[in-house]
């Protein structure tokens, strides 16, 4: 279902990316990226909530709490997760290798890894690869970096735009990777966005956290949350604009909206590139009492293997959707008050199949590649959307052969 984008990538002043093939991946493709940030740049980040968070996540959190980073280093092919004390030492050493080349403190480097869990990093490949990557540093290095961070991804995922903030041109460019082990808080995804905006650390972090919550935390492919998820937003302060220091201003809202739109676009690219995916599915819950309730219902449908396999088969088996809604755990759910739609076709009303529904109507919707499933709870003012995929034969094949 994935298709490669032809995209105009806008370089971000003060951001330089270098890529190399360090042979960490078994296929020999590019797998190591260094991103250098200019002095004065600020970085915000969000990380996985998995208790078995990978060593680079722990080190990145610790380093970010001490310094504004001068560099990010990303490898694909090895997650450095479930690797104990050796994994921590390797993540620290990775930072030291970058710092030596850049002439900064190791604590000014944030490490990120993605790939197979439970294997130690091949540090000799990092020792050789990091200088190679840094020799290739370029303000135009985004496309090469976007390919290098991929694992089971079929296509790279990049978004770039220039926005107007009170007459000033501000650039935002970002990339993400992710295809499987995708579920909120966060997923097997890495995201790196940079901007030349002048903005305070507090406003930068708020913009990122709010954007991630409605984008990367609203996607699911298979219900598995990874050990390595991270998303960063770096601001180089290079734009000719008034600094954003107050999140209640119009300038902040313009910036934050652009960040949110970018993150949502990247998140949806991850779903469209979901392992083995043939469908892009929006599960929309309307008129819930609370956000928690809306997300319970949306995830019950989006995570149901029976719903997902019916989607793959283009089978309008609406009873599977009804059953998923019913077991979502909504307190005092009035099944006679809710309605369920496939596209614009009502399939459930008054506790059962809608009188006007026909199999042909349902089939016409299920034959599409992009499908909306909308559940009207009719019990409150809250709505939420979760984006997901079907389950195909290829999903099983890809994950069965992942380490081979």
VMD Tcl script that draws the C-alpha trace (Angstrom):
set ca {
  {0.00 0.00 0.00}
  {3.01 2.28 0.48}
  {4.11 4.67 -2.23}
  {7.32 6.70 -2.32}
  {6.77 10.43 -2.04}
  {8.40 12.93 -4.34}
  {9.03 15.69 -1.86}
  {10.76 19.06 -1.80}
  {12.85 18.97 1.36}
  {13.62 22.39 2.83}
  {16.96 22.49 4.67}
  {16.86 23.88 8.20}
  {19.46 26.50 9.05}
  {21.80 25.10 11.71}
  {21.00 21.41 11.11}
  {23.48 19.12 9.35}
  {22.95 15.43 8.65}
  {25.53 12.77 7.78}
  {24.80 9.16 6.81}
  {26.86 6.03 6.21}
  {26.58 2.27 5.83}
  {28.33 0.94 8.93}
  {27.17 -2.65 8.26}
  {24.98 -2.74 11.37}
  {22.10 -3.85 9.13}
  {22.56 -7.28 7.59}
  {21.55 -5.99 4.16}
  {24.50 -3.60 3.97}
  {22.35 -0.52 3.38}
  {22.88 2.84 5.09}
  {22.22 2.42 8.81}
  {23.97 5.18 10.78}
  {23.04 8.87 10.96}
  {24.57 11.79 12.84}
  {22.63 15.04 13.11}
  {24.67 18.05 14.18}
  {22.83 21.00 15.73}
  {24.28 24.49 15.84}
  {25.26 26.13 19.12}
  {22.23 27.68 20.78}
  {19.78 25.10 19.40}
  {17.20 23.68 21.79}
  {15.68 20.19 21.69}
  {12.46 18.78 23.14}
  {11.75 15.05 23.26}
  {9.21 12.39 24.14}
  {10.07 8.74 24.78}
  {8.54 5.28 25.08}
  {6.71 4.38 28.29}
  {7.74 0.72 28.04}
  {9.32 -0.34 31.36}
  {12.00 -2.22 29.39}
  {13.08 0.98 27.67}
  {16.26 0.58 25.66}
  {19.65 1.78 26.85}
  {19.76 4.69 24.36}
  {16.42 5.93 25.67}
  {17.76 6.01 29.22}
  {20.97 7.76 28.17}
  {19.14 10.25 25.95}
  {16.79 11.18 28.81}
  {19.72 11.66 31.19}
  {21.75 13.73 28.75}
  {18.82 15.90 27.70}
  {18.19 16.78 31.35}
  {21.75 18.13 31.61}
  {22.48 19.92 28.34}
  {20.97 21.26 25.16}
  {22.26 18.66 22.69}
  {24.75 19.44 19.96}
  {24.16 16.16 18.13}
  {21.84 13.20 17.71}
  {23.18 9.79 16.63}
  {20.81 7.18 15.22}
  {21.44 3.59 14.18}
  {19.16 1.04 12.55}
  {19.58 -2.74 12.64}
  {20.11 -3.10 16.39}
  {17.83 -1.77 19.16}
  {20.36 -2.03 22.01}
  {17.39 -3.05 24.19}
  {17.36 -5.83 26.76}
  {21.14 -5.57 26.88}
  {21.71 -4.69 30.57}
  {24.79 -2.86 31.78}
  {26.71 -3.56 28.56}
  {23.98 -1.83 26.60}
  {24.24 1.25 28.78}
  {28.02 1.32 28.38}
  {27.66 1.00 24.62}
  {25.13 3.85 24.42}
  {27.46 6.08 26.45}
  {30.42 5.08 24.26}
  {28.42 5.90 21.13}
  {27.90 9.42 22.47}
  {31.60 9.69 23.27}
  {32.55 8.72 19.72}
  {30.37 11.50 18.29}
  {31.56 14.01 20.89}
  {35.20 13.30 20.02}
  {34.57 14.17 16.37}
  {32.43 17.21 17.17}
  {34.55 18.61 20.02}
  {31.78 18.66 22.61}
  {30.88 16.79 25.78}
  {29.47 13.23 25.42}
  {26.51 14.45 27.47}
  {25.67 16.85 24.63}
  {24.89 13.88 22.37}
  {21.59 11.96 22.32}
  {21.69 8.32 21.10}
  {18.80 6.52 19.35}
  {18.61 2.92 18.14}
  {16.09 0.74 16.29}
  {16.19 -2.89 15.21}
  {16.46 -6.31 16.83}
  {16.05 -6.48 20.63}
  {18.49 -8.38 22.85}
  {21.73 -8.07 20.90}
  {24.75 -5.98 21.89}
  {25.85 -3.16 19.63}
  {28.81 -3.97 17.35}
  {30.88 -1.10 18.72}
  {33.76 -1.60 16.29}
  {31.32 -0.71 13.49}
  {30.30 2.45 15.34}
  {33.94 3.44 15.86}
  {34.50 3.27 12.11}
  {31.06 4.44 10.99}
  {30.63 7.60 13.08}
  {33.64 9.43 11.54}
  {32.40 8.37 8.09}
  {28.91 9.71 8.77}
  {30.27 12.98 10.13}
  {32.50 13.40 7.09}
  {29.27 13.49 5.09}
  {27.52 16.14 7.19}
  {25.36 18.34 4.98}
  {22.49 20.76 5.41}
  {20.84 18.82 2.54}
  {21.31 15.38 4.10}
  {17.66 14.74 5.02}
  {16.71 12.27 2.28}
  {19.72 10.03 2.86}
  {19.08 10.09 6.62}
  {15.40 9.24 6.13}
  {16.36 6.04 4.31}
  {19.10 5.09 6.77}
  {16.81 4.95 9.82}
  {14.41 2.45 8.18}
  {14.05 -1.17 9.37}
  {11.03 -3.05 7.97}
  {9.76 0.20 6.45}
  {9.12 0.00 2.73}
  {9.44 3.75 2.19}
  {11.01 6.68 3.99}
  {8.69 9.12 5.71}
  {9.45 12.82 5.42}
  {7.53 16.09 5.73}
  {8.84 19.58 5.03}
  {7.22 22.99 4.85}
  {7.80 26.70 5.25}
  {5.20 28.60 7.26}
  {4.53 32.26 7.96}
  {4.61 33.44 11.57}
  {3.70 37.11 11.77}
  {5.52 37.88 8.53}
  {8.56 35.70 9.22}
  {9.34 32.57 7.17}
  {9.89 29.55 9.43}
  {11.06 26.16 8.15}
  {10.03 22.79 9.59}
  {11.44 19.53 8.22}
  {11.13 16.09 9.75}
  {11.47 12.36 9.22}
  {10.14 9.25 10.93}
  {10.48 5.50 10.74}
  {8.06 2.81 11.75}
  {6.07 -0.02 10.21}
  {5.42 -2.72 12.82}
  {5.28 -2.94 16.62}
  {3.15 0.19 16.44}
  {0.86 1.26 19.29}
  {0.44 4.38 21.46}
  {2.90 5.44 24.18}
  {4.50 5.30 21.65}
  {5.33 2.69 18.97}
  {8.36 1.24 17.18}
  {8.91 4.58 15.70}
  {11.56 7.23 15.73}
  {10.77 10.77 14.72}
  {13.13 13.71 14.24}
  {11.82 17.17 13.37}
  {13.86 20.36 13.15}
  {12.92 24.00 12.75}
  {14.75 27.31 12.59}
  {12.13 28.94 14.84}
  {13.12 31.12 17.77}
  {11.26 29.56 20.67}
  {11.79 28.85 24.36}
  {12.46 25.35 25.69}
  {9.15 25.33 27.56}
  {7.10 26.27 24.49}
  {9.06 23.84 22.31}
  {8.37 20.94 24.68}
  {4.68 21.81 24.96}
  {4.30 21.95 21.18}
  {5.95 18.56 20.80}
  {4.10 16.83 23.64}
  {0.71 18.09 22.45}
  {1.48 17.14 18.84}
  {2.65 13.61 19.71}
  {-0.48 13.02 21.76}
  {-2.77 13.56 18.75}
  {-0.50 11.90 16.18}
  {1.95 9.16 17.14}
  {-0.20 8.30 20.17}
  {-3.23 7.80 17.93}
  {-1.86 5.09 15.65}
  {-1.79 1.32 16.03}
  {-0.75 -1.45 13.67}
  {-0.52 -4.45 15.97}
  {-0.91 -3.35 19.60}
  {2.76 -3.79 20.49}
  {4.55 -0.87 22.14}
  {8.30 -0.78 21.60}
  {11.28 -0.37 23.88}
  {12.95 2.31 21.76}
  {10.37 4.91 20.72}
  {11.47 8.51 20.69}
  {10.50 11.72 18.99}
  {12.51 14.94 19.06}
  {11.83 18.52 18.01}
  {14.91 20.74 17.66}
  {14.80 24.52 17.18}
  {17.96 26.25 15.95}
  {16.77 29.80 16.72}
  {18.03 30.97 13.29}
  {14.79 32.42 11.85}
  {14.42 36.20 11.64}
  {11.47 36.43 14.02}
  {10.42 37.44 17.49}
  {11.11 34.66 19.99}
  {8.07 32.66 21.08}
  {8.06 32.55 24.87}
  {4.33 32.38 25.70}
  {2.08 29.49 24.69}
  {-0.96 31.75 24.88}
  {0.09 33.90 21.92}
  {-1.04 33.70 18.31}
  {2.54 33.11 17.13}
  {2.79 30.04 19.35}
  {-0.51 28.65 18.12}
  {0.53 29.03 14.48}
  {3.78 27.22 15.23}
  {2.16 24.50 17.35}
  {-0.53 23.84 14.75}
  {2.13 23.38 12.07}
  {4.04 20.94 14.29}
  {0.85 19.00 15.02}
  {-0.05 18.80 11.32}
  {3.44 17.54 10.48}
  {3.42 14.89 13.21}
  {-0.03 13.71 12.13}
  {1.13 13.42 8.54}
  {4.20 11.42 9.59}
  {2.09 9.21 11.86}
  {-0.35 8.44 9.07}
  {2.59 7.58 6.78}
  {3.64 4.98 9.37}
  {0.17 3.42 9.31}
  {0.06 3.40 5.50}
  {3.44 1.64 5.57}
  {2.27 -0.80 8.25}
  {3.79 -4.25 7.86}
  {1.78 -6.08 5.23}
  {-0.93 -3.40 5.24}
  {-3.43 -3.19 2.40}
  {-5.94 -0.86 4.12}
  {-5.72 2.51 5.88}
  {-8.48 2.62 8.50}
  {-9.73 5.56 10.55}
  {-11.66 4.48 13.65}
  {-13.67 7.51 14.73}
  {-15.59 7.69 17.99}
  {-18.12 10.51 18.30}
  {-20.04 11.87 21.29}
  {-18.27 9.96 24.06}
  {-18.43 11.14 27.68}
  {-14.66 11.27 28.14}
  {-11.45 10.96 26.13}
  {-10.61 7.74 27.97}
  {-13.95 6.25 26.97}
  {-13.56 7.31 23.34}
  {-10.08 5.80 23.11}
  {-11.23 2.57 24.77}
  {-13.81 2.08 22.06}
  {-11.52 3.13 19.22}
  {-8.74 0.80 20.32}
  {-11.10 -2.12 20.93}
  {-12.06 -1.91 17.26}
  {-8.63 -1.00 15.89}
  {-6.87 -3.81 17.78}
  {-9.39 -6.58 17.13}
  {-7.73 -9.36 15.09}
  {-11.18 -10.38 13.84}
  {-11.95 -6.85 12.62}
  {-8.50 -6.49 11.08}
  {-8.64 -9.81 9.22}
  {-12.14 -8.98 7.94}
  {-10.71 -5.70 6.64}
  {-7.96 -7.59 4.82}
  {-10.56 -9.87 3.23}
  {-12.78 -6.86 2.37}
  {-15.50 -8.76 4.24}
  {-18.33 -6.54 5.59}
  {-18.67 -8.69 8.70}
  {-20.20 -5.88 10.76}
  {-20.86 -8.16 13.73}
  {-17.14 -8.15 14.54}
  {-17.18 -4.37 14.87}
  {-20.31 -4.48 17.05}
  {-18.71 -7.11 19.31}
  {-15.52 -5.07 19.70}
  {-17.48 -1.97 20.74}
  {-19.44 -4.05 23.24}
  {-16.34 -5.38 24.99}
  {-14.52 -2.05 25.14}
  {-15.43 -1.63 28.80}
  {-17.62 1.47 28.54}
  {-19.58 1.81 31.76}
  {-23.39 1.78 31.41}
  {-23.22 1.64 27.62}
  {-26.68 1.95 26.09}
  {-26.42 -0.24 23.00}
  {-29.77 1.03 21.75}
  {-28.50 4.61 21.68}
  {-25.35 4.09 19.63}
  {-24.88 3.91 15.88}
  {-22.04 2.40 13.86}
  {-21.11 3.36 10.30}
  {-18.90 1.89 7.60}
  {-18.05 4.95 5.56}
  {-21.42 6.70 5.21}
  {-23.36 3.42 5.52}
  {-25.14 2.83 8.84}
  {-24.60 -0.78 9.87}
  {-25.85 -0.75 13.49}
  {-28.78 1.08 15.07}
  {-31.13 0.30 17.99}
  {-28.95 -2.53 19.25}
  {-28.76 -4.47 15.98}
  {-28.33 -4.27 12.23}
  {-29.73 -1.06 10.76}
  {-32.97 -1.77 8.92}
  {-31.85 -0.08 5.72}
  {-28.45 -1.79 5.62}
  {-27.64 -4.15 2.76}
  {-24.62 -6.40 2.24}
  {-23.93 -4.68 -1.08}
  {-23.62 -1.32 0.67}
  {-21.13 -2.73 3.17}
  {-19.17 -4.48 0.45}
  {-18.79 -1.27 -1.54}
  {-17.11 0.38 1.46}
  {-14.92 -2.59 2.37}
  {-13.59 -2.82 -1.18}
  {-11.92 0.58 -0.74}
  {-8.31 1.09 0.38}
  {-9.16 3.94 2.80}
  {-12.01 3.08 5.17}
  {-13.72 5.02 7.98}
  {-15.39 3.18 10.84}
  {-17.43 5.65 12.88}
  {-19.05 4.84 16.22}
  {-21.57 7.36 17.54}
  {-21.95 6.73 21.28}
  {-24.43 9.60 21.66}
  {-23.55 10.18 25.32}
  {-21.23 13.21 25.51}
  {-19.17 15.91 23.76}
  {-15.85 14.10 23.19}
  {-14.55 12.66 19.93}
  {-11.32 10.81 19.09}
  {-9.75 9.18 16.03}
  {-7.30 6.27 15.90}
  {-5.62 5.22 12.66}
  {-4.87 1.56 11.98}
  {-4.41 -1.13 9.33}
  {-5.69 -4.55 8.41}
  {-3.85 -7.82 9.17}
  {-2.59 -9.59 6.06}
  {-0.67 -12.77 5.39}
  {2.39 -10.61 4.84}
  {2.26 -9.23 8.40}
  {2.84 -12.73 9.76}
  {5.52 -13.46 7.16}
  {7.44 -10.23 7.83}
  {7.54 -10.79 11.58}
  {8.19 -14.52 11.36}
  {11.26 -13.80 9.24}
  {12.36 -10.59 11.02}
  {15.66 -11.94 12.36}
  {16.56 -14.06 9.34}
}
mol new
graphics top color blue
foreach p $ca { graphics top sphere $p radius 0.5 }
foreach p [lrange $ca 0 end-1] q [lrange $ca 1 end] { graphics top cylinder $p $q radius 0.2 }
display resetview
